[in-house]
Amino acid sequence: MFPDVRLRRLRQSAAIRRILDAPLPGPEKFMWPTFVIEGEGKREAIDSMPGQYRLSIDELLRDLEPMAATGIGSIMLFGLTEDACKDHAGSEAWNENGTVQNAVRAVKKEYPDLIVAADACVCAYTDHGHCGPLTDKGAVDNDAAIDNLAKICVSHAAAGADIAAPSAMMDGQVQAIRAGLDQNGFNETILMSYSTKFASSMYGPFRDAEKSAPGQGDRKGYQASFGDLRTALRESAFDEAEGSDMLMIKPSLFYLDILARMREATDLPIAAYNVSGEYSMLHATAQRGWGDLKSMVQESTAALARAGADILISYWANQYNELFKD
Ligand SMILES: [Zn+2]
């Protein structure tokens, strides 16, 4: 003990810290979530998420060029549709010529080595904004919803998506989607479920971006409760048992304890979704001069890797060079 042992020896200079510290995650660990819209030459800034846009496919391809050169490992596509295309079930979500399906085809043609994940849900496609068709009582009909999720994932896989990523938090969704993919010849398609997704107050900017806030009520009836640790862990364990290839925690920074527990409980890869509110929170702090953006981004991202995340689903991905290189 002190005075023989002095821990400060091991951090006394930048040179010694450099050889002892774990490196920051490389660009290959990042999955960039982004929003695709119809049309050409369209680039709509998302006010609550500085540096993020809703992009038409041609603009998306343009933005991916520097990211592919940087070595960003993967992207995740979210689609938007016109109000006129919305219906009770959200059937536009499995249109084989829908926005996401067309975007997947275009991206895989231009950047065949970039791994493309496609979010699968109907909340941006239903006229009521919930993640599945509603029963007479207004609840989401779980078993009808999972059949539709399978149709969406099959349409994404047919377009060339590498990863199907169902986000609806329906019971049995992984089993239904795996069966749908396999029956249609897509047994190579990776299934990454949003396995532990919380009903969180940190999704506000995303709903602004995706225009997907529920018309009535909230999603607490299907998304996990932040107060119930054990059920949150069971959600991921169930998805693993149903055949998910990768697990996910969403949000991530407020849930590092659960991420660390998941890391101990499974050998599956785990993705941490560093959500819109977590992104915008750091931007807002930096804009007010209350913190340095680059330092905050590096520290929070290192925390996700340290807690056990293999893949970082992160809006910082399109600013990797500015934020993670010296
Ligand atoms: Zn949804």
Residues whose N, C-alpha, C, O or C-beta is under 5 A from the ligand:
A	BS01	ZN	C121 V122 C123 C131 S167 A168
